[in-house]
Amino acid sequence: MKFSKLTKFCLLAICLPSLTPSAQAGKRQDHLQDQIKAGKYIAILSDCGACHTLENQPEFSGGLPFAIPTGIIYATNITPDLTYGIGNYSEADFSRAVREGIRKDGKPLYPAMPYPSYAHLSDEDIHNLYLYFTKEVLPVSQPVPKEKMFWPFNIRWPLNIWRYFFLPKVTDAQHALYQQSQDSLIERGAYLAEGPGHCGACHTPRDIGLEEKALEERKDHLFLSGGKNMEGWDAPNLRQDKNAGLKNWTQQDLEMFLKTGRSPKGHVFGSMTEVIQKSTSLWKKEDIKALSAFLLSLPPLNEEDREWDVQQAMLLHKHSKFTKGRQIYVDRCAACHGSEGKGYGMAFPPLAGNPIVMAPNTASLIHIVEKGSAVPALPPQENSSLTMPGFDEMLSDSEISNVLTYIRSAWGNQAKFISVRQVTKLRKELPDTPPPPSPLN
């Protein structure tokens, strides 16, 4: 049967209205799924699960306790449950909570939630994050314990004063962020570090009001210059300082560390272990590359930091001052870290030239020796976990002081000695946590 051109046109005109809405609906659904997928990735970049998911509990149902200087708070339920979660939050409510620290009921959130960093999040990322939490995350009808804050910190309204002085406006934060560099890779890295990655929440020093001294890279170079962390760990300097920073790390070293928790220059420890497990190991390759490039672009905090000097160390060790520490090292440490402190490949990290060893804040170093540390397996990149035993029951405070003082001055390392008093003080402050699994305990 033949049709005239007019007949064909009329048939096409009749069919189009019936096909177009269906096709458009399909495209809208595909676009929505893409946004939800993007939101899920933002949640991984932001490490939401690490704080808002308690072990053996439903995802994002909250309840994880945080011991802070002013008391104990509990991570909130951020599932779309209408009673205990964020199911009745509009997107504007959600954005205000994440970027400005204000709940739907108008009360301020404690700044243990890193909303000063999240103020840098783009509108698009907030939108996608909201779609993920409200349309894919399963609601969990589960309350969380009430915070246990000391007076007067149990009163929330003074937090509005804190927010007024220390929280940047969202527009100001985003403006500060995008002024970093003309290099698109470094610019992306800056966004990840200052925004969703909230690296400064741990790695930037805090002032008397417990606010971060810098939320972005500035001329004073305080951003990511090292911070006092919770539970006996110090967050290291991530800038280009020669001894205590990342001056001796390469782009490849950093990318490997962020992906697997281990590299030829050092291994993960403390609270950073969970960040690697639940966040950075799941990042896209290009984002790991971008963050690494940004960190390596940061000038040192201390321009006069001395170079790592092997010859000077050899002169120091002609004296008997380090004999006791050296003998303990040979007996307890050299089997893994090597007689020259170089470690063994990817299995055991080097101590020579290690910025954690030479950091001015010594809490992390003492903590590792006393309690031990474990690097998790992260298949398929790394299938084996690695464990260092704790020595708190094997070594006295004096012995720990001696061996760490030796390590901080051996093989070219240059750092101040660690006193017995420092070791004793930290031992009393450390939480009573079980040691990592080890053949030696």
Secondary structure as UniProt FT lines:
FT   HELIX           5..45
FT   TURN            46..47
FT   HELIX           48..52
FT   TURN            55..56
FT   TURN            59..60
FT   STRAND          65..68
FT   TURN            69..70
FT   STRAND          71..74
FT   TURN            82..84
FT   TURN            87..88
FT   HELIX           91..100
FT   TURN            104..105
FT   TURN            111..112
FT   HELIX           115..118
FT   TURN            119..120
FT   HELIX           123..135
FT   STRAND          148..149
FT   TURN            151..154
FT   HELIX           158..166
FT   HELIX           170..177
FT   TURN            178..179
FT   HELIX           184..194
FT   TURN            195..197
FT   HELIX           200..203
FT   TURN            208..209
FT   TURN            219..220
FT   TURN            223..224
FT   STRAND          227..228
FT   TURN            231..232
FT   STRAND          234..235
FT   TURN            242..244
FT   TURN            247..248
FT   HELIX           251..260
FT   STRAND          262..263
FT   TURN            264..265
FT   STRAND          266..267
FT   TURN            270..271
FT   HELIX           272..278
FT   HELIX           280..282
FT   HELIX           285..296
FT   TURN            303..304
FT   HELIX           310..316
FT   TURN            317..318
FT   HELIX           320..322
FT   HELIX           323..332
FT   HELIX           334..337
FT   TURN            339..340
FT   TURN            345..347
FT   TURN            352..353
FT   HELIX           355..358
FT   HELIX           363..371
FT   STRAND          373..375
FT   TURN            379..381
FT   STRAND          386..388
FT   TURN            392..394
FT   HELIX           397..407
FT   TURN            408..409
FT   TURN            411..412
FT   HELIX           420..429
FT   TURN            439..440
//
